[in-house]
Amino acid sequence: MSANVANAPESVVLPRRERLDRWLHRMYSHSSGIHHFLHRRMRPAGTAVGIVFVLATCLGIGHARASIYQLFSLSLAMLSIGLPWALLRRAKLEAAREVPRHATAGVTLRLALRVRNRGRRHIRRAWLAETPPDPRPDVVEFITLREPGEEERNRFDRCFAYFRWQWLLLRRRLFADGISMDEIDLAPGQQKRVFIEITPARRGVIRLHDLRVMLPDPLGLFQKCVRVSAPPVSLTVLPRRYPLPPVRLPGGGAFKISGDANTNAIGTSGEFVGLRDYRPGDPLRQIHWKSWARTGHPIVKELEDTFYPRYGLVLDTLSTDRNDDIFEEAVSVAASFAAEIDTSESLLDLMFIKNEAHIVTAGRGVERAEKLLEVLAGVTPSRRGGHKSLARLVLRHSEDLTSCVVILNGWDDSRADLLRSLALGGVVCVPIVIGRGERPANVPGHWLESGHIARDLRRLPANL
């Protein structure tokens, strides 16, 4: 046996810590599944009565006390009535969800459902519940990520990593609540509009596909969960956004002759510079009718093309943090700028690296700012690489950019080299650096302390 292990490839022989983590992941995953099954079917009152029954059973052994026997009999009778009653309840419902286009992380959303009773029984005292997707992390996340402050826990907690598992469950839970606000009372064939409130916990795309009707027993101890026939839908949750003070980015509008590549107005626009003879292809709206009537031949107005400022929003997606808290804050800061920068008279390019270079443009005549927020909702951190590819992406478009807001996920030599490369390439940058603790002495731009992003954003100067 030892000879086989010694001759095995290095990738097969796992370190002792990784073997333990894999075993813990398997055990915690099974126990969480059992807990979820029981928690959805046992109400708090049922849990309390079950505990009383177990205690009365243990205390009644060898103790001839009438009060203990009475408590045992009462709890046993309640359990014997509640559990079979809940199991015998039936419901056959179909529903259709009315989902808005967007939601925002941390903001309660009210969903409407059209529910119809397809069964033969009158359904009373029931509730609808939208179950979030399975929040259990995979084994790679459990091994790689670390709970904030895990290194400060005692040796036993670090060894069995139970608090890490609980933190990952909470971190991956897509939304909270999800219970209908009112009871359902539906006669056979009747249709009703029901409302459910959910609070998205994090950005991303939520797939709603597990709608259940909760059918409790009359004592409120147990409830039966019956799946409701409803087409699955997806809900895009935009990143959390912070309020920004009125800020002005470096650079502004200008005028440029024949600036078609830089002008994104719909129709003709620009400053009036004079009159000229009509040329085939000139739009009718540019004809100067008074001059035509005076001269007898077509005269058109000559306009100077407008050059709109084009800003860059550069997001650093490289994350070496083992809990990604700073990365999520960087995405929220990027979303705040994307939502606040006025794109009615400008263009905004979102640039980031995830496996390959990505650039998404919003602004006058292109896309709305919501497009940038939708893209930011699906951005994931990169674990490998540096910032050279991000620098090349920005420098490739440097001639079109008026200035850039560079949102950095931490501070180190690689990020300093990124800013240095952009400065040498002639890019006007506004660095926004997010990190823990006080601002280091050598950090340029604006420092946002992790955990106090809203406070530090409010302190930004008017002229960035």
C-alpha positions as CSV (number, residue, x, y, z in Angstrom):
1,M,0.0,0.0,0.0
2,S,2.8,2.5,0.9
3,A,4.7,1.6,-2.3
4,N,1.7,2.4,-4.4
5,V,1.2,5.7,-2.7
6,A,4.9,6.5,-3.1
7,N,4.8,5.7,-6.9
8,A,1.6,7.6,-7.5
9,P,1.7,10.8,-9.4
10,E,2.1,14.0,-7.4
11,S,-1.4,15.2,-8.4
12,V,-3.0,12.1,-6.9
13,V,-1.4,12.3,-3.5
14,L,-3.3,15.1,-1.9
15,P,-2.0,17.1,1.1
16,R,-3.4,16.1,4.5
17,R,-5.2,19.5,4.9
18,E,-6.8,19.2,1.5
19,R,-8.0,15.6,2.2
20,L,-9.5,16.8,5.4
21,D,-11.2,19.8,3.7
22,R,-12.7,17.5,1.1
23,W,-14.1,15.2,3.8
24,L,-15.5,18.1,5.7
25,H,-17.1,19.5,2.6
26,R,-18.8,16.2,1.9
27,M,-20.0,15.9,5.5
28,Y,-21.2,19.5,5.7
29,S,-22.9,19.3,2.4
30,H,-25.0,16.2,3.4
31,S,-25.9,17.7,6.8
32,S,-26.9,21.0,5.2
33,G,-29.2,19.2,2.8
34,I,-30.9,17.3,5.6
35,H,-31.2,20.5,7.7
36,H,-32.9,22.3,4.7
37,F,-35.3,19.4,4.2
38,L,-36.4,19.4,7.8
39,H,-36.4,23.2,8.3
40,R,-38.8,23.7,5.4
41,R,-41.2,21.1,6.8
42,M,-41.0,21.7,10.6
43,R,-42.3,25.0,11.9
44,P,-40.8,26.6,15.0
45,A,-43.7,25.4,17.1
46,G,-43.1,21.8,15.9
47,T,-39.5,22.0,16.8
48,A,-40.3,23.2,20.3
49,V,-42.9,20.4,20.8
50,G,-40.4,17.8,19.5
51,I,-37.8,19.0,22.0
52,V,-40.3,18.8,24.8
53,F,-41.3,15.3,23.8
54,V,-37.6,14.2,23.8
55,L,-37.0,15.7,27.2
56,A,-40.2,14.3,28.7
57,T,-39.3,10.8,27.3
58,C,-35.8,11.0,28.9
59,L,-37.0,12.4,32.2
60,G,-39.8,9.8,32.4
61,I,-37.4,6.9,32.5
62,G,-37.2,5.8,36.1
63,H,-39.2,8.8,37.5
64,A,-42.8,8.0,38.5
65,R,-44.0,11.7,38.3
66,A,-47.4,12.4,37.0
67,S,-46.4,15.9,35.7
68,I,-43.7,14.3,33.4
69,Y,-46.2,11.7,32.1
70,Q,-48.7,14.4,31.4
71,L,-46.2,16.5,29.5
72,F,-45.1,13.4,27.6
73,S,-48.7,12.5,26.7
74,L,-49.6,16.0,25.6
75,S,-46.6,16.4,23.4
76,L,-47.1,12.9,21.9
77,A,-50.7,13.7,21.2
78,M,-49.9,17.0,19.5
79,L,-47.2,15.3,17.3
80,S,-49.6,12.4,16.5
81,I,-52.2,14.9,15.3
82,G,-50.1,17.5,13.5
83,L,-47.7,15.2,11.5
84,P,-50.4,13.0,9.8
85,W,-52.7,16.0,9.2
86,A,-49.9,17.8,7.4
87,L,-49.0,14.8,5.3
88,L,-52.6,14.3,4.2
89,R,-53.0,17.9,2.8
90,R,-53.2,18.2,-0.9
91,A,-52.8,21.1,-3.4
92,K,-52.5,21.4,-7.1
93,L,-51.6,24.9,-8.2
94,E,-50.1,26.6,-11.3
95,A,-48.6,30.0,-11.3
96,A,-46.9,32.6,-13.5
97,R,-44.3,35.0,-12.2
98,E,-44.3,38.6,-13.2
99,V,-40.6,39.6,-12.9
100,P,-39.2,43.1,-13.5
101,R,-36.2,43.5,-15.8
102,H,-33.8,44.4,-13.0
103,A,-33.4,44.3,-9.2
104,T,-30.7,45.8,-7.0
105,A,-28.7,43.9,-4.4
106,G,-29.9,44.8,-0.9
107,V,-33.1,46.4,-2.1
108,T,-36.4,44.5,-1.3
109,L,-38.3,43.5,-4.5
110,R,-42.0,42.8,-4.7
111,L,-42.9,40.0,-7.1
112,A,-46.4,39.3,-8.4
113,L,-47.7,35.9,-9.2
114,R,-50.9,34.8,-10.9
115,V,-51.9,31.6,-9.1
116,R,-54.7,29.3,-10.1
117,N,-56.2,26.3,-8.2
118,R,-56.2,23.4,-10.6
119,G,-57.3,20.9,-8.0
120,R,-60.7,19.8,-6.7
121,R,-60.2,20.9,-3.1
122,H,-60.6,24.4,-1.6
123,I,-57.2,25.6,-0.4
124,R,-57.2,27.5,2.8
125,R,-54.5,28.7,5.2
126,A,-51.6,28.2,2.8
127,W,-48.6,30.3,1.8
128,L,-46.4,30.5,-1.3
129,A,-42.6,30.3,-0.8
130,E,-39.9,31.0,-3.4
131,T,-36.9,28.9,-2.6
132,P,-33.5,30.3,-3.5
133,P,-31.0,28.2,-5.5
134,D,-28.8,25.8,-3.6
135,P,-26.2,27.9,-1.7
136,R,-23.9,25.1,-0.9
137,P,-20.4,25.9,-2.2
138,D,-18.4,23.4,-4.3
139,V,-15.3,21.8,-2.9
140,V,-12.9,24.2,-4.7
141,E,-14.5,27.2,-3.1
142,F,-14.5,25.6,0.3
143,I,-10.8,24.8,0.0
144,T,-9.7,28.1,-1.6
145,L,-11.7,30.8,0.1
146,R,-11.3,31.9,3.8
147,E,-13.8,33.5,6.2
148,P,-12.7,37.0,7.2
149,G,-10.9,36.7,10.5
150,E,-10.6,32.9,10.3
151,E,-6.9,33.1,11.3
152,E,-7.9,34.6,14.6
153,R,-10.1,31.6,15.6
154,N,-8.9,28.9,17.9
155,R,-7.2,25.8,16.5
156,F,-10.3,23.6,16.7
157,D,-12.4,26.0,14.7
158,R,-9.7,26.4,12.1
159,C,-9.3,22.7,11.8
160,F,-12.9,21.8,11.2
161,A,-13.8,25.0,9.3
162,Y,-17.4,25.0,10.4
163,F,-17.6,28.8,10.6
164,R,-16.1,29.0,7.1
165,W,-18.9,26.7,5.8
166,Q,-21.5,28.9,7.4
167,W,-19.9,32.0,6.0
168,L,-19.9,30.5,2.5
169,L,-23.6,29.5,2.8
170,L,-24.5,33.0,3.8
171,R,-22.3,34.5,1.1
172,R,-23.7,32.3,-1.7
173,R,-27.4,32.8,-0.7
174,L,-28.9,34.8,-3.5
175,F,-31.9,36.2,-1.7
176,A,-33.7,36.2,1.6
177,D,-37.4,36.0,2.6
178,G,-39.5,34.8,-0.3
179,I,-42.7,34.0,1.6
180,S,-46.1,35.4,0.4
181,M,-47.4,38.2,2.5
182,D,-51.0,37.0,2.7
183,E,-52.7,33.6,3.1
184,I,-53.9,31.9,0.0
185,D,-57.7,31.1,-0.1
186,L,-58.6,29.6,-3.4
187,A,-61.7,27.7,-4.5
188,P,-61.3,25.1,-7.3
189,G,-60.6,26.8,-10.6
190,Q,-60.2,30.2,-8.9
191,Q,-57.3,32.5,-9.9
192,K,-55.7,35.1,-7.6
193,R,-52.9,37.6,-7.7
194,V,-50.3,36.9,-4.9
195,F,-47.3,39.0,-3.9
196,I,-44.0,37.8,-2.6
197,E,-41.2,40.0,-1.3
198,I,-37.6,38.9,-1.8
199,T,-34.4,40.8,-0.9
200,P,-31.5,40.0,-3.3
201,A,-28.3,39.5,-1.3
202,R,-25.8,39.8,-4.1
203,R,-25.4,40.8,-7.7
204,G,-25.8,38.3,-10.5
205,V,-28.5,36.4,-12.3
206,I,-31.1,34.6,-10.1
207,R,-33.0,31.7,-11.6
208,L,-36.4,31.3,-10.0
209,H,-37.5,27.8,-10.5
210,D,-38.6,26.3,-7.2
211,L,-41.9,27.7,-6.1
212,R,-43.7,25.8,-3.3
213,V,-47.0,26.0,-1.5
214,M,-46.7,25.5,2.3
215,L,-49.7,23.6,3.7
216,P,-49.5,23.6,7.6
217,D,-51.5,21.5,10.0
218,P,-54.1,23.1,12.2
219,L,-51.8,23.1,15.2
220,G,-49.0,24.9,13.2
221,L,-46.4,22.2,14.0
222,F,-45.6,20.8,10.6
223,Q,-46.2,21.8,7.0
224,K,-46.2,20.0,3.7
225,C,-44.3,21.5,0.8
226,V,-45.9,20.9,-2.6
227,R,-44.2,22.1,-5.8
228,V,-46.2,24.6,-7.8
229,S,-46.2,24.3,-11.6
230,A,-44.6,27.6,-12.8
231,P,-42.3,28.3,-15.7
232,P,-38.8,29.2,-14.5
233,V,-37.7,32.8,-15.0
234,S,-34.4,34.7,-14.6
235,L,-33.9,37.9,-12.7
236,T,-30.8,40.1,-13.2
237,V,-29.6,41.7,-9.9
238,L,-27.6,44.8,-10.5
239,P,-24.7,45.6,-8.1
240,R,-25.2,47.6,-5.0
241,R,-24.7,51.3,-5.7
242,Y,-23.6,54.2,-3.5
243,P,-24.6,57.8,-3.8
244,L,-21.9,60.0,-5.2
245,P,-21.5,63.8,-4.7
246,P,-21.6,66.0,-7.9
247,V,-18.2,65.3,-9.5
248,R,-16.6,66.4,-12.7
249,L,-14.2,64.3,-14.6
250,P,-11.1,65.8,-16.3
251,G,-11.6,66.9,-19.9
252,G,-14.8,68.0,-21.6
253,G,-16.6,68.5,-24.9
254,A,-14.9,70.1,-28.0
255,F,-15.7,70.7,-31.6
256,K,-14.1,68.9,-34.5
257,I,-14.7,69.2,-38.3
258,S,-15.8,65.8,-39.8
259,G,-15.7,64.1,-36.4
260,D,-18.1,61.3,-37.5
261,A,-16.2,58.7,-35.5
262,N,-16.6,60.8,-32.4
263,T,-20.1,62.1,-32.9
264,N,-22.9,59.9,-31.7
265,A,-25.9,62.1,-32.1
266,I,-29.1,60.9,-33.7
267,G,-29.7,63.0,-36.8
268,T,-27.9,66.2,-37.5
269,S,-26.3,68.2,-34.7
270,G,-23.6,70.7,-34.1
271,E,-22.9,74.4,-34.3
272,F,-24.0,76.6,-37.2
273,V,-21.0,77.9,-39.1
274,G,-22.6,79.3,-42.4
275,L,-24.5,78.7,-45.6
276,R,-23.6,76.8,-48.7
277,D,-25.1,75.4,-51.9
278,Y,-27.1,72.2,-51.7
279,R,-25.3,69.0,-52.5
280,P,-27.0,65.7,-53.3
281,G,-27.5,63.7,-50.1
282,D,-28.0,66.7,-47.8
283,P,-30.9,66.2,-45.4
284,L,-34.0,68.3,-46.0
285,R,-34.0,69.6,-42.5
286,Q,-30.8,71.5,-43.2
287,I,-32.3,73.5,-46.0
288,H,-32.4,77.2,-45.3
289,W,-35.8,78.1,-46.9
290,K,-35.5,81.9,-46.7
291,S,-32.2,81.8,-48.6
292,W,-33.7,79.5,-51.2
293,A,-36.6,81.8,-51.7
294,R,-34.2,84.8,-52.1
295,T,-31.7,83.2,-54.4
296,G,-33.9,80.8,-56.4
297,H,-31.7,77.8,-55.8
298,P,-31.3,75.4,-52.8
299,I,-29.2,76.7,-49.9
300,V,-28.4,74.5,-46.8
301,K,-27.0,75.3,-43.4
302,E,-23.5,74.1,-42.7
303,L,-22.9,72.6,-39.3
304,E,-19.8,71.8,-37.3
305,D,-19.8,68.3,-35.9
306,T,-19.8,68.0,-32.2
307,F,-17.1,65.9,-30.4
308,Y,-18.5,64.4,-27.2
309,P,-16.2,63.6,-24.3
310,R,-15.5,59.9,-24.1
311,Y,-14.6,58.6,-20.6
312,G,-13.2,55.3,-19.6
313,L,-14.3,53.3,-16.6
314,V,-11.5,50.8,-15.9
315,L,-12.2,48.0,-13.5
316,D,-9.4,45.9,-11.9
317,T,-10.7,42.3,-11.7
318,L,-7.6,40.6,-10.4
319,S,-8.3,39.4,-6.9
320,T,-5.8,37.7,-4.6
321,D,-8.0,38.2,-1.6
322,R,-9.4,35.0,-0.2
323,N,-12.8,36.3,0.5
324,D,-13.3,38.8,-2.4
325,D,-14.8,41.5,-0.2
326,I,-12.7,44.2,-1.7
327,F,-13.5,43.0,-5.2
328,E,-17.2,43.2,-4.6
329,E,-16.8,46.7,-3.3
330,A,-14.8,47.6,-6.4
331,V,-17.7,46.4,-8.6
332,S,-20.2,48.4,-6.5
333,V,-18.0,51.5,-6.9
334,A,-17.8,50.9,-10.7
335,A,-21.6,50.6,-10.8
336,S,-22.0,53.8,-8.9
337,F,-19.9,55.7,-11.4
338,A,-21.6,54.0,-14.3
339,A,-25.0,55.1,-12.9
340,E,-24.0,58.7,-12.0
341,I,-21.9,59.8,-15.0
342,D,-24.2,61.7,-17.4
343,T,-24.1,59.8,-20.7
344,S,-26.7,61.9,-22.4
345,E,-23.9,64.2,-23.8
346,S,-20.9,61.8,-23.5
347,L,-19.7,58.2,-24.0
348,L,-18.6,55.9,-21.3
349,D,-16.4,52.8,-22.0
350,L,-16.4,50.0,-19.4
351,M,-13.1,48.1,-19.6
352,F,-12.0,45.0,-17.8
353,I,-10.2,41.7,-18.2
354,K,-11.8,38.4,-17.7
355,N,-10.1,35.6,-19.7
356,E,-10.0,38.2,-22.5
357,A,-10.3,41.9,-23.0
358,H,-13.9,43.3,-22.6
359,I,-15.1,46.8,-23.5
360,V,-18.7,47.9,-23.4
361,T,-19.8,51.4,-24.5
362,A,-22.8,53.3,-23.3
363,G,-23.9,56.9,-24.0
364,R,-25.4,59.1,-26.6
365,G,-26.6,57.1,-29.6
366,V,-25.1,53.8,-28.4
367,E,-26.4,52.0,-25.3
368,R,-28.1,53.1,-22.1
369,A,-26.2,53.1,-18.8
370,E,-28.2,50.0,-17.7
371,K,-26.2,48.0,-20.1
372,L,-23.1,48.7,-18.1
373,L,-24.8,47.7,-14.9
374,E,-26.0,44.4,-16.5
375,V,-22.4,43.6,-17.5
376,L,-21.1,44.5,-14.0
377,A,-23.8,42.2,-12.5
378,G,-22.0,39.2,-14.1
379,V,-18.3,40.1,-13.6
380,T,-16.3,37.5,-11.7
381,P,-12.8,37.9,-10.3
382,S,-9.7,36.7,-12.0
383,R,-7.3,34.6,-10.0
384,R,-4.2,34.6,-12.3
385,G,-2.3,37.0,-14.4
386,G,-1.3,40.6,-14.0
387,H,-2.3,44.0,-15.2
388,K,-0.3,44.2,-18.5
389,S,-3.3,43.1,-20.6
390,L,-5.5,45.7,-18.9
391,A,-2.9,48.4,-19.7
392,R,-2.8,47.3,-23.3
393,L,-6.6,47.4,-23.6
394,V,-6.7,51.0,-22.3
395,L,-3.7,52.2,-24.3
396,R,-5.3,50.8,-27.5
397,H,-8.2,53.2,-27.1
398,S,-6.2,56.1,-25.5
399,E,-6.6,58.4,-28.5
400,D,-10.4,58.3,-28.1
401,L,-10.5,58.7,-24.3
402,T,-10.9,62.1,-22.7
403,S,-10.0,60.7,-19.2
404,C,-10.3,57.4,-17.3
405,V,-11.6,56.4,-13.8
406,V,-9.4,53.5,-12.8
407,I,-10.9,51.5,-10.0
408,L,-8.2,49.3,-8.3
409,N,-8.9,46.3,-6.2
410,G,-6.1,46.9,-3.7
411,W,-2.7,48.3,-4.1
412,D,0.7,46.7,-4.9
413,D,3.6,47.1,-7.4
414,S,1.6,45.6,-10.3
415,R,-1.1,48.2,-9.9
416,A,1.4,50.9,-9.6
417,D,3.0,49.8,-12.9
418,L,-0.5,49.9,-14.5
419,L,-1.0,53.5,-13.5
420,R,2.6,54.4,-14.6
421,S,2.0,52.7,-18.0
422,L,-1.2,54.7,-18.6
423,A,0.4,57.9,-17.6
424,L,3.3,57.3,-20.0
425,G,0.8,56.6,-22.7
426,G,-0.8,60.0,-22.3
427,V,-4.0,58.7,-20.6
428,V,-5.5,61.1,-18.0
429,C,-6.3,58.9,-15.1
430,V,-8.4,59.3,-11.9
431,P,-7.3,56.4,-9.6
432,I,-9.8,55.1,-7.1
433,V,-8.0,52.6,-4.8
434,I,-9.9,50.4,-2.4
435,G,-8.0,48.8,0.4
436,R,-8.1,47.9,4.1
437,G,-7.1,50.3,6.9
438,E,-5.5,53.7,6.6
439,R,-4.2,55.0,3.3
440,P,-0.5,54.1,2.5
441,A,1.8,56.9,1.9
442,N,2.6,56.1,-1.8
443,V,-1.0,55.6,-3.1
444,P,-2.0,58.1,-5.7
445,G,-5.6,59.3,-6.4
446,H,-8.4,58.7,-4.0
447,W,-8.3,56.0,-1.2
448,L,-11.5,54.2,-0.2
449,E,-11.3,52.2,3.0
450,S,-12.9,48.8,2.7
451,G,-16.1,48.7,4.9
452,H,-16.5,52.5,4.7
453,I,-17.0,52.9,1.0
454,A,-20.2,55.1,1.2
455,R,-18.5,57.4,3.7
456,D,-15.3,57.9,1.6
457,L,-17.3,58.3,-1.7
458,R,-19.2,61.2,-0.1
459,R,-15.8,62.9,0.6
460,L,-14.7,62.9,-3.0
461,P,-13.9,66.4,-4.3
462,A,-16.0,68.1,-7.0
463,N,-13.1,68.1,-9.5
464,L,-11.7,64.6,-9.8
